[in-house]
Amino acid sequence: MSDKIDDGGPAFPSDYPRDQYDCGGGISWSGTMGVSVRDYFAAKVLQAYFSNSDHVTSLYNIAKKGKTDFRSLVAEYAYEMADIMLAQRQKETSDVPAL
């Protein structure tokens, strides 16, 4: 059984197909649809989080007290917030009446 997380799809979709491209000079690029919305939201959470030293200190103290790796705790927090934002986004989308 797979517990695939709904990542919200691509954050910055590209019109290019998901193929490999020859960029010249022996360099190739494998096209993707960009980062997922989930990753984008998590990155924004991290950006906001690290802009406030009180937040950093608070989570660092929680990690230290619980003998948990600070970096893992921050990443977990960012993705938890991203998942909450995706769930809210889905809820708001489903609440919009059809035209």
C-alpha positions as CSV (number, residue, x, y, z in Angstrom):
1,M,0.0,0.0,0.0
2,S,1.4,3.4,-1.0
3,D,0.9,6.5,1.2
4,K,1.7,8.9,-1.6
5,I,1.4,12.5,-0.4
6,D,-0.5,14.8,-2.6
7,D,2.2,17.4,-3.4
8,G,-0.1,19.8,-5.1
9,G,1.4,19.3,-8.5
10,P,4.1,21.5,-10.1
11,A,4.7,24.9,-8.6
12,F,6.1,26.3,-11.8
13,P,5.0,24.0,-14.6
14,S,6.9,24.0,-17.8
15,D,5.5,23.5,-21.3
16,Y,8.5,21.3,-22.2
17,P,8.0,17.5,-22.2
18,R,9.7,15.4,-19.5
19,D,12.5,14.3,-21.8
20,Q,16.2,14.7,-21.9
21,Y,17.7,17.6,-23.8
22,D,21.1,18.0,-25.3
23,C,22.4,21.4,-24.1
24,G,25.6,21.1,-26.1
25,G,29.1,20.5,-25.0
26,G,28.2,17.1,-23.6
27,I,25.8,18.6,-21.1
28,S,22.3,17.2,-21.0
29,W,19.3,18.3,-19.0
30,S,16.4,16.1,-17.9
31,G,13.3,18.2,-18.0
32,T,10.8,18.1,-15.1
33,M,7.7,19.9,-14.3
34,G,9.5,21.9,-11.6
35,V,9.3,21.7,-7.8
36,S,6.0,20.6,-6.3
37,V,3.6,23.0,-4.6
38,R,4.3,21.2,-1.4
39,D,8.1,21.8,-1.7
40,Y,7.4,25.4,-2.6
41,F,5.2,25.9,0.4
42,A,7.8,24.2,2.7
43,A,10.5,26.5,1.3
44,K,8.4,29.5,2.1
45,V,7.8,28.3,5.6
46,L,11.5,27.9,6.1
47,Q,12.2,31.4,4.7
48,A,9.7,32.9,7.1
49,Y,10.8,30.7,10.0
50,F,14.5,31.6,9.7
51,S,13.7,35.3,9.3
52,N,12.8,35.4,13.0
53,S,15.5,34.5,15.5
54,D,12.9,33.9,18.2
55,H,11.4,31.1,16.2
56,V,14.8,29.5,15.5
57,T,15.8,29.7,19.2
58,S,12.4,28.2,20.3
59,L,12.6,25.2,18.0
60,Y,16.3,24.8,18.8
61,N,15.5,24.5,22.5
62,I,12.7,22.1,21.8
63,A,15.1,19.9,19.7
64,K,17.8,20.1,22.4
65,K,15.3,19.2,25.2
66,G,13.9,16.3,23.2
67,K,17.4,15.2,22.1
68,T,16.3,15.5,18.5
69,D,18.3,16.7,15.5
70,F,17.4,20.4,15.0
71,R,17.6,20.2,11.2
72,S,15.2,17.3,11.0
73,L,12.8,19.0,13.4
74,V,12.8,22.2,11.2
75,A,12.3,20.2,8.0
76,E,9.5,18.2,9.6
77,Y,7.9,21.4,10.8
78,A,8.1,23.0,7.3
79,Y,6.5,20.0,5.6
80,E,3.8,19.8,8.2
81,M,2.9,23.4,7.6
82,A,3.0,22.8,3.8
83,D,0.7,19.8,4.2
84,I,-1.7,22.0,6.2
85,M,-1.6,24.7,3.6
86,L,-2.3,22.1,0.8
87,A,-5.3,20.7,2.8
88,Q,-6.7,24.2,3.3
89,R,-6.1,25.0,-0.4
90,Q,-8.0,21.8,-1.4
91,K,-10.8,22.7,1.1
92,E,-11.2,26.2,-0.3
93,T,-11.2,24.9,-3.9
94,S,-13.9,22.4,-3.1
95,D,-16.0,25.0,-1.4
96,V,-16.2,27.2,-4.5
97,P,-19.5,26.7,-6.3
98,A,-19.5,25.6,-9.9
99,L,-20.5,28.1,-12.5
